[in-house]
C-alpha cells in the first residue's frame, strides 16, 4: 500500500520538473538566429536610409583631422626632435647597414667591384650545402635547382635582392620573437598581455603601418624590413609559446627534482624538447616574410616585388606570373629546408641508412667544395654573373600571355555572367541591408548574433568593437567591407567543404590538390590580380575573387584534416549500417568535424579580411580604398589610418565570435 501511494507522488513531482526542460529544447540556436534576422528585416523596411552614418570620400571627421595634424607635426620635427635624432634614426641606420651588407654580399655590386662579393655559383653552392647540412640531400638538390631556375628566368639579381630582404627581416624578427615566445610560454600572465598585440600585428593591414613607418624611418630597406618584421614575427611568438607550454609537465618536474635551476630547466629541457615546433614557427615567419615581398616594394624595397608592381600597372600578365613564379619557388625551397631541419634529428635517430655514419665526413668535403665555389664566384666574372639572357623567363611570360588572352577571348561571357549573378544576387542585396540600416540596428544585430553564437564574452567584445567602429567615422565603409567579406567567406566555405571533404576522403586527391593550394597561399595577390582584372574589370567582384583564392586554401586544408580525424571505425560502422557515401559525409563526417568547420570559417574570414586593402586597388572601394588613398594622399592620411583601425576591429570581432563558437562546438 505504501509503495502504491508513493509512486504516483513521485510521478506527479517529476512531471512538472521535466516538462519545462522538454519545452526549452524546442528553442534551438538556429531558431533564435532566424528570429533575429526576421526582426532585422522588418525594422530595415521601416527605417531604411536613416542614421546610416554615411561619409563622402573627401569628407573628414574631427578624429581624421586630428590624426592629420599629428602626422604633420611629426614630419616638421624630424630633424630637431631628439627622439628622431637619437632613437629612430639610429634604428634606421643599423637596419639599413644590415640590409646593405647582405645585398653587397649576394645581390648588389660592392664598392669598386662590378659584381657582389659572392656570385651566382657561390650562392648556389652555399644554398645547396646549407640545405644539406640542416636537412638532407634531396632538399639540397631542390635548393640548387630552385636557385638555378632564378637565373634561367632572367631574375637572378631581383631574386637575390628579395632573399637579402627576407634574411634580414627574419633575423631581426627571430631576435625578438623567440625570447618573447619563451616568456609567453613560461608565464600565462605575459601570454595574456601579448595576445592582443599579436592579434593587432596580424590583423592590421600592412598598408596601414607602411605610411607611419615611412614617416619615422623614411622609404627604403629599413622601413621594408621593419614592416616585414611586424607582420612575420607573431607566428614564431605564438608557436614558440605553444611549444614551451606543451612540454610534458612530468619531464619538467623530474628536472626540478634533480635540482635544476629555472635557467637550466629552460636550456636543458624546455628548449631542446620544443626545438622541432620552434623551427616550425621559424618556417611560418619565413613564409609570412615572403608574403610581404610585393607590398614592401611600395616603399622602395628592391626585389621581385618591383617586377610584380610594374606588371600590375601595365596589366602585363606574363611578367607578373614570371616574377610570381620566382617568389613561389623561393617559398617552396625555404619551406622544404626549414621543414627538413625540424625533422632532421628524429630522422637521423630512426634512419637505418648505412651512409648516415659518413654524414659528417661528407659534410666536411661539401664545405670544402662550397668554399672553392665561393672563391671562384668572388674572383672570376664567369662565376659571378649568371650566364644566359633569361630566355626561359621570356618563354614563360609569353605562354602565360597567350593563355590569358585565350581565356579572356573565349570565356569572358561565362565569367561576366558569373560575376553579375554573384554581384546582383548576393552582394548588392546584402550590402544594401548593411549600409542602409540604421547603425544602431546593425550594431544590435551583431551583438545579439555574437551572444547566440559565442556567448556573453563574445557579445561584450562585439559591442566594444561596434562602438569603436562608430568612433572611427567610417561606419558606412566598414559595412560595405563587411558585406564583401562575408560574401567572400561564404564562397570560401563552399569551396572549402567541397574540396576539403574530397581531400579528406582521398589521399590521392590530397596529393594532387595540396601543391596548388600551397602555391595559391604563397603567390603574391598582386600576381593573380592581373588576370582577374583582365577577366572581370576593376570591380568589387575582382577583389572578392582574389580574396577567395587567398582564403580558400587554408579552409580546404583545415576541413580536410577534420574529415581525416573522424575515426575510421565510425565510418565503417555507418557503412555496415547501409549508409551511402552522401549519407556518410552529411550525417557522420561533417557533423563530427564541426569544430574544424568552425575553425575553417574563422581562418577564412581572417584571410579574406586581410585582402581588403589589396581589393581597394582594384575597385573594391570602402575601407580598402580609404587605406590606399590615405597612403597616397596626405590630406586623407587620418581617414586612411582610421579605416585601417576599422579593419582591425572587424577582424577582432569576427575572430572572437568564431573562436567562441568553435569552443562551443567542440565542448
C-alpha angles and dihedrals in degrees: 000000000000092000092048091054096045097050097064090046092056091046093050091048092049097049098067090044094055098038096072091047091056091047092049092057091061091069098075127182094253089054092053091048090049091051091051091051093048091052089048093053093048093050090044090057090051100041104030115154096011124122094354095147091223117177128195119238095254096039120105134196126219089262091055092050092049091053090049091052091048090050092051092049092054092050091050093052098046096109098038107036112099089216089065096037097051105023119023095033091049092051090049091049094051095048093042089053091049093050092044091050093053092044092052088048099056113000118021131054112263121221111306092350115106090212137040121275091257117037130207096279092053093045092050091047092047092048091051094047095047091047090051093046096052096031132008142289094271091058089046091056090048091051093049092048093046095049092045090052090058088063094045088055090056090243102105099124094040090050092049091049088053091047091050092053092047093048092051094045094047091047092052092042093052092049087066104023101059096049091045090047091051091049091049090049093051097043125047090194092055090046091054089048093051098045097077091048092050090048089051093049093050100042100039106098110247091231089063097061095037090077097052091042091056087048091057101031104021122232120304141061097331096056092042091050094048092047089051091048091053091052098039104041101070096071092057092045093050096042094045091051090048091050094050093048092050098055108117111271091215090059091051091046090051090054091048091050089055089058099259114163121230090260093048091047090053097046099037103034117013101042097041091049091046096045097102093050092044090054087053087056090052088051091055091048090054091050091049090049090053090052088060095055097097097038091050088058088069089071095047099272110156124232142065092330090072091058091049094049093048090050090050091053092053096034089239100164096181097052092045092051093047092053091042090052089055090053091049092050091049090050092050092050095048091044094052092045094052092042091052089047091055091053098037101101094043090049091050092051093049097039120108092186109137090213091062091087089056092054097100096048090046091050089051090053090046090053090054092050091048091051089052091050091049090050092050092048090049094048109034127054094216089061094043103050115057109244121237134039101263097261091156090061091048091053092047091051092047093049091048092051090050092050093046092050091049092051091047093049098043106029103036092102092054095044093047091050091050091047093050093046094053094041098047099032101043117003102047097048093046093046090050090051092052101040099039096046117093110267093239091053093053090045092051091049092050092050092047092050090047091053093048095046102034110014135247096310091056088047092053091049091049092050090052091048092049091051092049091047089057090048093054090065094228099094096132093049089047090055091050089051091047091054093053091044095052093045090050090047092052090053090045091054093047090054091040093055095044097047096029092057090046092050092044092053098041125045089193090057089047092053091048098046103035097072089054090050091050090051092048091053095047099038107097110251089233089066097060092036088073097064091038090055089051091050103039105017125227098319140127088258091061089057091047092052091049090050091050092052089051098042104035097069094062092047091050092050094048093047092046090053090048092052091048090050092063106105113257090223090062092051091047091050091052090048092050089050088062101259116154124221094269092051093048091052098044100034102035118014101039095043091049090048093054094121090050090050091052092048090049089052090051094050093041090055093048093047092047091048091051088062094057095099093046087052089054088066093059104046103284092123120183117081094350092057091045091055094047092046091049090052093051103033118055094206090058095046094106093049091048092052091048089050090052090052089050090055089052091050091051089049093049092047094049092043095052094046095048094042091051090047090050091053090050091049093052095043 
